[in-house]
Amino acid sequence: MKANTVIDNINIQSLSNKIDAVEFYLNDVQPDFMLVTEHWLSKAKVDQIKFKGYTVATDFCRQRHIHGGVLILKKSSYSTERLGFLDNYCVERDIEVVGIHFRDENMILIAVYRSPLGNWK
């Protein structure tokens, strides 16, 4: 990972109605990674996300409750792998977590969303 890597985080509260704004932001700021919480999308919708120069590195989508969800966008030039074991720790509304491992380095990046309606104990 380069020394001036830019990692942004946004609690977007519905990505579907902010696609143009996110596209503008990505083109303007060009972060290397963007952690997105509360995307409110189904897995099918996440799979359709297309931002020029970016891919969805990993995601968690709710199946039983509305809203929530977390994903990581990355510049397409990065080589990462999804941390699938984190799926075992996801509980809708309590903790929603995704992560990636950088293949060329001993480093991980994790995005977490905790709903105020969830169990905090």
N, CA, C and O of each residue as an XYZ file, in Angstrom:
484
protein
N       0.852     -1.169      0.000
C       0.000      0.000      0.000
C       0.900      1.235      0.000
O       1.888      1.303      0.731
N       0.544      2.189     -0.818
C       1.368      3.388     -0.908
C       1.196      4.281      0.319
O       0.177      4.211      1.005
N       2.177      5.104      0.587
C       2.191      5.940      1.788
C       1.046      6.943      1.827
O       0.576      7.290      2.910
N       0.596      7.408      0.696
C      -0.467      8.418      0.673
C      -1.825      7.821      0.305
O      -2.639      8.473     -0.349
N      -2.063      6.595      0.723
C      -3.337      5.929      0.463
C      -4.469      6.686      1.142
O      -4.356      7.085      2.301
N      -5.562      6.879      0.408
C      -6.729      7.593      0.935
C      -7.846      6.584      1.184
O      -8.289      5.888      0.271
N      -8.293      6.520      2.445
C      -9.402      5.658      2.839
C     -10.494      6.561      3.387
O     -10.291      7.267      4.375
N     -11.654      6.534      2.740
C     -12.787      7.348      3.179
C     -13.869      6.452      3.756
O     -13.947      5.264      3.447
N     -14.699      7.045      4.599
C     -15.817      6.342      5.212
C     -17.050      7.227      5.110
O     -16.983      8.434      5.342
N     -18.180      6.613      4.759
C     -19.425      7.373      4.692
C     -20.583      6.514      5.173
O     -20.719      5.357      4.776
N     -21.417      7.092      6.034
C     -22.692      6.490      6.393
C     -23.702      7.129      5.445
O     -24.127      8.265      5.657
N     -24.081      6.406      4.412
C     -24.793      7.013      3.287
C     -26.308      7.007      3.421
O     -26.982      7.812      2.778
N     -26.855      6.123      4.234
C     -28.302      6.012      4.418
C     -29.039      6.014      3.080
O     -29.819      6.917      2.779
N     -28.771      4.989      2.299
C     -29.359      4.684      0.993
C     -28.443      5.117     -0.137
O     -28.410      6.284     -0.528
N     -27.715      4.165     -0.642
C     -26.817      4.416     -1.765
C     -27.579      4.607     -3.072
O     -27.148      5.376     -3.931
N     -28.696      3.921     -3.231
C     -29.393      3.928     -4.522
C     -29.824      5.316     -4.974
O     -29.839      5.587     -6.175
N     -30.174      6.202     -4.047
C     -30.589      7.548     -4.456
C     -29.441      8.557     -4.400
O     -29.661      9.762     -4.526
N     -28.217      8.060     -4.211
C     -27.050      8.947     -4.157
C     -25.933      8.484     -5.096
O     -24.779      8.881     -4.937
N     -26.277      7.658     -6.060
C     -25.284      7.117     -7.001
C     -24.528      8.237     -7.703
O     -23.301      8.192     -7.790
N     -25.242      9.237     -8.205
C     -24.586     10.336     -8.926
C     -23.635     11.111     -8.023
O     -22.539     11.481     -8.445
N     -24.047     11.357     -6.784
C     -23.192     12.089     -5.840
C     -21.936     11.284     -5.508
O     -20.842     11.844     -5.428
N     -22.087      9.984     -5.316
C     -20.930      9.133     -5.028
C     -19.999      9.080     -6.239
O     -18.779      9.152     -6.090
N     -20.569      8.957     -7.426
C     -19.764      8.949     -8.657
C     -18.954     10.241     -8.773
O     -17.766     10.208     -9.095
N     -19.598     11.371     -8.512
C     -18.906     12.662     -8.558
C     -17.774     12.698     -7.537
O     -16.660     13.119     -7.850
N     -18.064     12.254     -6.316
C     -17.061     12.254     -5.249
C     -15.860     11.379     -5.612
O     -14.711     11.791     -5.452
N     -16.134     10.173     -6.100
C     -15.046      9.261     -6.462
C     -14.181      9.850     -7.574
O     -12.957      9.724     -7.541
N     -14.806     10.485     -8.548
C     -14.049     11.110     -9.643
C     -13.245     12.309     -9.169
O     -12.143     12.557     -9.657
N     -13.798     13.052     -8.215
C     -13.145     14.270     -7.728
C     -12.014     13.967     -6.740
O     -10.887     14.428     -6.922
N     -12.315     13.203     -5.709
C     -11.353     12.938     -4.629
C     -10.442     11.750     -4.964
O      -9.268     11.742     -4.596
N     -10.977     10.773     -5.647
C     -10.260      9.560     -6.029
C      -9.647      8.815     -4.841
O      -8.452      8.518     -4.841
N     -10.475      8.511     -3.822
C      -9.938      7.726     -2.706
C      -9.558      6.332     -3.193
O     -10.118      5.826     -4.166
N      -8.613      5.729     -2.514
C      -8.228      4.364     -2.857
C      -9.293      3.370     -2.400
O      -9.553      2.363     -3.059
N      -9.899      3.681     -1.257
C     -10.938      2.830     -0.683
C     -12.032      3.707     -0.106
O     -11.768      4.795      0.406
N     -13.276      3.218     -0.196
C     -14.385      3.894      0.456
C     -15.193      2.858      1.216
O     -15.706      1.903      0.632
N     -15.303      3.055      2.526
C     -16.110      2.202      3.381
C     -17.495      2.823      3.436
O     -17.642      3.992      3.793
N     -18.514      2.043      3.082
C     -19.879      2.553      2.986
C     -20.761      1.785      3.960
O     -20.905      0.567      3.856
N     -21.351      2.508      4.908
C     -22.289      1.886      5.842
C     -23.696      2.378      5.540
O     -23.892      3.449      4.965
N     -24.669      1.568      5.942
C     -26.089      1.820      5.690
C     -26.374      2.046      4.207
O     -27.019      3.025      3.831
N     -25.885      1.128      3.369
C     -26.155      1.259      1.933
C     -27.600      0.917      1.586
O     -28.100      1.377      0.559
N     -28.278      0.134      2.402
C     -29.698     -0.208      2.264
C     -30.003     -1.040      1.017
O     -31.147     -1.045      0.561
N     -29.040     -1.729      0.465
C     -29.233     -2.462     -0.785
C     -29.330     -3.967     -0.562
O     -28.798     -4.504      0.410
N     -30.017     -4.631     -1.478
C     -30.018     -6.095     -1.506
C     -28.726     -6.561     -2.168
O     -28.027     -5.769     -2.799
N     -28.414     -7.831     -2.026
C     -27.217     -8.388     -2.662
C     -27.297     -8.227     -4.181
O     -26.294     -7.921     -4.826
N     -28.473     -8.430     -4.746
C     -28.639     -8.281     -6.196
C     -28.318     -6.857     -6.647
O     -27.705     -6.662     -7.697
N     -28.725     -5.874     -5.866
C     -28.443     -4.470     -6.208
C     -26.960     -4.148     -6.034
O     -26.384     -3.431     -6.852
N     -26.343     -4.669     -4.982
C     -24.900     -4.439     -4.783
C     -24.122     -5.004     -5.965
O     -23.162     -4.392     -6.433
N     -24.535     -6.171     -6.444
C     -23.840     -6.797     -7.571
C     -23.942     -5.977     -8.857
O     -23.171     -6.197     -9.791
N     -24.877     -5.040     -8.915
C     -25.056     -4.185    -10.092
C     -24.294     -2.863     -9.992
O     -24.260     -2.101    -10.959
N     -23.686     -2.581     -8.847
C     -22.976     -1.310     -8.659
C     -21.793     -1.227     -9.614
O     -20.967     -2.137     -9.690
N     -21.732     -0.132    -10.328
C     -20.624      0.105    -11.258
C     -20.158      1.549    -11.111
O     -20.884      2.478    -11.465
N     -18.969      1.734    -10.599
C     -18.316      3.038    -10.555
C     -17.023      2.906    -11.339
O     -16.238      1.990    -11.091
N     -16.793      3.804    -12.276
C     -15.617      3.731    -13.141
C     -14.340      3.708    -12.304
O     -14.091      4.603    -11.496
N     -13.534      2.660    -12.516
C     -12.262      2.533    -11.822
C     -12.348      1.890    -10.451
O     -11.329      1.733     -9.779
N     -13.565      1.510    -10.019
C     -13.769      0.929     -8.685
C     -14.546     -0.377     -8.789
O     -15.321     -0.591     -9.722
N     -14.318     -1.239     -7.813
C     -15.096     -2.464     -7.682
C     -15.521     -2.613     -6.224
O     -14.905     -2.048     -5.321
N     -16.579     -3.381     -6.016
C     -16.995     -3.720     -4.657
C     -16.100     -4.864     -4.207
O     -16.165     -5.965     -4.753
N     -15.268     -4.600     -3.215
C     -14.322     -5.606     -2.723
C     -15.012     -6.641     -1.846
O     -14.653     -7.818     -1.866
N     -16.000     -6.201     -1.080
C     -16.747     -7.080     -0.186
C     -17.991     -6.348      0.278
O     -18.046     -5.118      0.253
N     -18.996     -7.115      0.703
C     -20.240     -6.478      1.152
C     -20.999     -7.384      2.106
O     -20.814     -8.601      2.121
N     -21.856     -6.758      2.901
C     -22.840     -7.455      3.726
C     -24.171     -6.770      3.476
O     -24.277     -5.546      3.557
N     -25.191     -7.574      3.169
C     -26.532     -7.052      2.917
C     -27.520     -7.741      3.852
O     -27.455     -8.953      4.055
N     -28.414     -6.974      4.406
C     -29.440     -7.556      5.264
C     -30.425     -8.373      4.437
O     -30.702     -8.064      3.279
N     -30.946     -9.427      5.067
C     -31.944    -10.268      4.407
C     -33.288    -10.231      5.118
O     -34.329    -10.408      4.485
N     -33.275    -10.003      6.432
C     -34.517    -10.050      7.208
C     -35.033     -8.675      7.619
O     -36.230     -8.516      7.858
N     -34.165     -7.698      7.703
C     -34.557     -6.357      8.138
C     -34.232     -5.350      7.042
O     -33.398     -5.607      6.173
N     -34.896     -4.208      7.093
C     -34.613     -3.172      6.103
C     -33.410     -2.340      6.531
O     -32.988     -2.359      7.687
N     -32.884     -1.623      5.576
C     -31.774     -0.685      5.767
C     -30.472     -1.403      6.131
O     -30.288     -2.570      5.788
N     -29.576     -0.709      6.822
C     -28.296     -1.305      7.202
C     -27.435     -1.683      6.010
O     -27.617     -1.174      4.904
N     -26.509     -2.572      6.251
C     -25.591     -3.046      5.221
C     -24.286     -2.275      5.219
O     -24.235     -1.108      5.608
N     -23.233     -2.943      4.775
C     -21.902     -2.335      4.739
C     -21.137     -2.921      3.552
O     -21.294     -4.094      3.211
N     -20.309     -2.083      2.934
C     -19.487     -2.565      1.826
C     -18.203     -1.756      1.738
O     -18.089     -0.672      2.310
N     -17.247     -2.304      1.016
C     -15.981     -1.613      0.765
C     -15.791     -1.509     -0.738
O     -15.780     -2.515     -1.447
N     -15.642     -0.277     -1.217
C     -15.262     -0.025     -2.604
C     -13.752      0.121     -2.654
O     -13.148      0.697     -1.749
N     -13.139     -0.401     -3.717
C     -11.690     -0.255     -3.871
C     -11.377      0.140     -5.303
O     -12.115     -0.187     -6.232
N     -10.274      0.846     -5.462
C      -9.788      1.085     -6.815
C      -9.456     -0.271     -7.424
O      -8.913     -1.154     -6.759
N      -9.787     -0.414     -8.677
C      -9.615     -1.705     -9.351
C      -8.168     -2.179     -9.392
O      -7.912     -3.369     -9.573
N      -7.232     -1.271     -9.228
C      -5.810     -1.628     -9.307
C      -5.297     -2.382     -8.079
O      -4.208     -2.955     -8.127
N      -6.055     -2.393     -6.984
C      -5.611     -3.070     -5.762
C      -5.946     -4.556     -5.808
O      -7.011     -4.952     -6.281
N      -5.026     -5.365     -5.314
C      -5.218     -6.806     -5.229
C      -5.559     -7.161     -3.781
O      -4.699     -7.112     -2.901
N      -6.815     -7.516     -3.548
C      -7.269     -7.841     -2.197
C      -8.084     -9.122     -2.238
O      -8.510     -9.578     -3.299
N      -8.288     -9.685     -1.066
C      -9.211    -10.808     -0.958
C     -10.144    -10.553      0.210
O      -9.767     -9.958      1.219
N     -11.360    -11.015      0.046
C     -12.418    -10.840      1.035
C     -12.125    -11.684      2.275
O     -11.671    -12.822      2.163
N     -12.382    -11.126      3.447
C     -12.231    -11.868      4.702
C     -13.562    -12.548      5.020
O     -14.357    -12.038      5.809
N     -13.793    -13.699      4.401
C     -15.063    -14.401      4.513
C     -15.418    -14.846      5.919
O     -16.598    -14.971      6.248
N     -14.416    -15.087      6.756
C     -14.699    -15.549      8.120
C     -15.491    -14.516      8.920
O     -16.140    -14.864      9.906
N     -15.443    -13.241      8.501
C     -16.194    -12.203      9.217
C     -17.705    -12.399      9.097
O     -18.461    -11.877      9.916
N     -18.153    -13.150      8.081
C     -19.584    -13.451      7.937
C     -20.126    -14.114      9.198
O     -21.288    -13.916      9.555
N     -19.292    -14.898      9.869
C     -19.718    -15.609     11.080
C     -20.045    -14.664     12.228
O     -20.716    -15.065     13.180
N     -19.591    -13.434     12.158
C     -19.801    -12.473     13.240
C     -20.918    -11.482     12.940
O     -21.287    -10.689     13.807
N     -21.458    -11.515     11.730
C     -22.511    -10.577     11.351
C     -23.855    -11.015     11.917
O     -24.285    -12.153     11.727
N     -24.506    -10.098     12.610
C     -25.861    -10.293     13.105
C     -26.622     -9.028     12.735
O     -26.319     -7.942     13.229
N     -27.617     -9.178     11.860
C     -28.357     -8.006     11.405
C     -28.808     -7.154     12.583
O     -29.335     -7.664     13.572
N     -28.594     -5.863     12.462
C     -28.935     -4.826     13.434
C     -27.978     -4.786     14.626
O     -27.870     -3.747     15.277
N     -27.284     -5.877     14.928
C     -26.363     -5.864     16.070
C     -24.956     -5.480     15.632
O     -24.376     -4.532     16.162
N     -24.411     -6.205     14.677
C     -23.089     -5.881     14.131
C     -23.020     -6.385     12.690
O     -23.305     -7.547     12.399
N     -22.639     -5.486     11.817
C     -22.482     -5.805     10.400
C     -21.050     -5.428     10.038
O     -20.664     -4.262     10.123
N     -20.271     -6.423      9.634
C     -18.828     -6.216      9.459
C     -18.335     -6.928      8.197
O     -18.730     -8.056      7.904
N     -17.469     -6.242      7.466
C     -16.800     -6.824      6.299
C     -15.337     -6.413      6.339
O     -14.972     -5.438      6.996
N     -14.510     -7.160      5.636
C     -13.093     -6.817      5.612
C     -12.391     -7.394      4.404
O     -12.875     -8.318      3.752
N     -11.229     -6.815      4.127
C     -10.390     -7.294      3.032
C      -8.952     -7.412      3.517
O      -8.517     -6.703      4.424
N      -8.234     -8.326      2.885
C      -6.813     -8.527      3.151
C      -6.056     -8.108      1.907
O      -6.433     -8.469      0.792
N      -4.991     -7.350      2.096
C      -4.152     -6.931      0.978
C      -3.192     -8.066      0.657
O      -2.389     -8.457      1.504
N      -3.267     -8.588     -0.538
C      -2.491     -9.767     -0.921
C      -0.991     -9.552     -0.834
O      -0.252    -10.481     -0.512
N      -0.534     -8.349     -1.114
C       0.908     -8.084     -1.143
C       1.464     -7.582      0.187
O       2.665     -7.342      0.310
N       0.596     -7.424      1.177
C       1.046     -6.866      2.451
C       0.355     -7.560      3.612
O      -0.667     -8.222      3.437
N       0.914     -7.404      4.776
C       0.337     -7.968      5.982
C      -0.592     -6.931      6.603
O      -0.314     -6.387      7.672
N      -1.704     -6.666      5.912
C      -2.610     -5.622      6.366
C      -4.047     -5.985      5.995
O      -4.300     -6.607      4.964
N      -4.980     -5.582      6.859
C      -6.398     -5.761      6.576
C      -7.106     -4.423      6.745
O      -6.607     -3.519      7.415
N      -8.277     -4.314      6.125
C      -9.138     -3.141      6.249
C     -10.524     -3.658      6.584
O     -11.059     -4.512      5.877
N     -11.109     -3.145      7.660
C     -12.402     -3.624      8.138
C     -13.374     -2.456      8.221
O     -13.012     -1.362      8.655
N     -14.619     -2.702      7.797
C     -15.707     -1.732      7.927
C     -16.774     -2.339      8.827
O     -17.165     -3.493      8.649
N     -17.242     -1.554      9.794
C     -18.213     -2.039     10.777
C     -19.372     -1.061     10.874
O     -19.178      0.155     10.877
N     -20.594     -1.612     10.955
C     -21.775     -0.798     11.244
C     -22.491     -1.402     12.434
O     -22.766     -2.602     12.464
N     -22.794     -0.560     13.420
C     -23.583     -0.959     14.592
C     -24.838     -0.104     14.620
O     -24.754      1.114     14.781
N     -25.985     -0.718     14.466
C     -27.251      0.000     14.469
C     -27.600      0.456     15.879
O     -27.374     -0.282     16.838
N     -28.148      1.658     16.019
C     -28.593      2.095     17.345
C     -29.753      1.247     17.863
O     -30.049      1.278     19.057
N     -30.415      0.491     16.986
C     -31.523     -0.374     17.387
C     -31.067     -1.774     17.778
O     -31.876     -2.585     18.228
N     -29.794     -2.062     17.612
C     -29.267     -3.396     17.868
C     -28.977     -3.664     19.331
O     -29.122     -2.787     20.183
N     -28.565     -4.892     19.608
C     -28.176     -5.325     20.945
C     -26.725     -4.909     21.174
O     -25.824     -5.398     20.493
N     -26.498     -4.020     22.116
C     -25.156     -3.490     22.383
C     -24.458     -4.224     23.520
O     -23.376     -3.814     23.939
N     -25.051     -5.297     24.026
C     -24.448     -6.037     25.137
C     -23.520     -7.099     24.644
O     -22.925     -7.819     25.446
